[in-house]
Structure formats: structure tokens, C-alpha cells
Amino acid sequence: NDMYLKSRGKDEDRPQMGLVAQDVAKVVPEVVLHDKLGVTGMKDVLSVDYERLTALLIEAVKELNTKVDVLQKENKEIKAKLGK
């Protein structure tokens, strides 16, 4: 689930986009950070380590591209057999 956040800092006028850490933790808990000290003033704040997540996303896109290529080839072969 993408979530738009009001930015605090130099880009205050631009909406920011992020992920809900609780949702990410269900799928890839290794990239969710637990802030027990609460630098934001709140306890047990979760955040996403986007740097670590990026490598996983790149590999996932590569895998999906491979699957799309296979499906496109199969689709082309089926269309050829059907005479389309």
C-alpha cells in the first residue's frame, strides 16, 4: 500500500510517497527497522530501509520481466497456431 505523507524539511511543498512499514514487515521483515528510542518522539516506530529494499525490487523486476518474455513467446505461438 502506497501512502502519501506530508513532508517535513526542505521539500515541504512536494507530497512524499512511501510504504507502510507494517505492511512491508509482513512480506520482507528484514528491511523494516524498529526504532525503540523514538527519535520522532514516539516509541516503537517502524520504518522501511529503502536502500536494502531496492536490491530486492530490482531482482523482482528482472524475474517478472523473464516471466513476461516467456508468456509473450507462448502467446505468439498460440496465435500462430490459431492463424491470427
N, C-alpha and C positions, 0 to 999 in steps of 0.2 A: 504494500500500500504506500503510494507516494503521499507525501504530506508537505504542504507549503507552510513555511514558517516566516514569521516577521523577523527580519534580521536586526541584530544589534551590532553596530560597528560602522565601518566605512561604507558598506553597501546598503544602508538602511532603506533607500528608496527602491531597491530591487527585491522582489519576492525571492525567497530561497526555497529550494526543493531538497527534501531529504527522505530518509526511510524511517519507519517506526522501529526502534531497536527491539522492542518486544516481539514484533513480527519476524525480524531477521533472526533473532535468537532461536526461534522455532526451527529454522532451516539450517543456519550456519552459526551456531553459538560461539564458534572460535573468533568471530570478528566483532563480537559485542563486548564492550568494555563496561566494567562495573565501577562506578565512582562512589566509593564508600565515604569519602571525605566530604563530598558535596561542594565542589568548587563553585557551583551555582547557588549555593545557599540551601540546597535541598539534599536530603540523604538518599542513598541508593539510587543515584541517577544512572541510567543506561545510555550509552552512546554507541554509534557504529564506527568502527575503524575502517574508513573508506579506502585507505591505502591497501590494506590487506584484502579487502573485498574486491578491489579492481582486478587483481590477477585471476580470481575465481570467475569473475564475469567475462573476462576476455576468453578464458578457456571454454566457458559455457557457450559463448557466441561461436567459437570455432567448431565445437561439437554440433551445434544446431545447424550451422552452415553445411557441414558434411551431410547431415541428415536431409536437409533441403535439397542438396545436389542429387542424392540418391533418389529421393521422391520425384524430382523433376525428370530424371532419366527414366524412371519407371512409368511416369505419366506419359512421357513422349513415346515410349514403346507401346503402351496400351493404345494410345491414339493411332499409332501407325497400324496396329493390328485391326483396329476398328475402321481404318480407312479414312481417318479425319485429318 
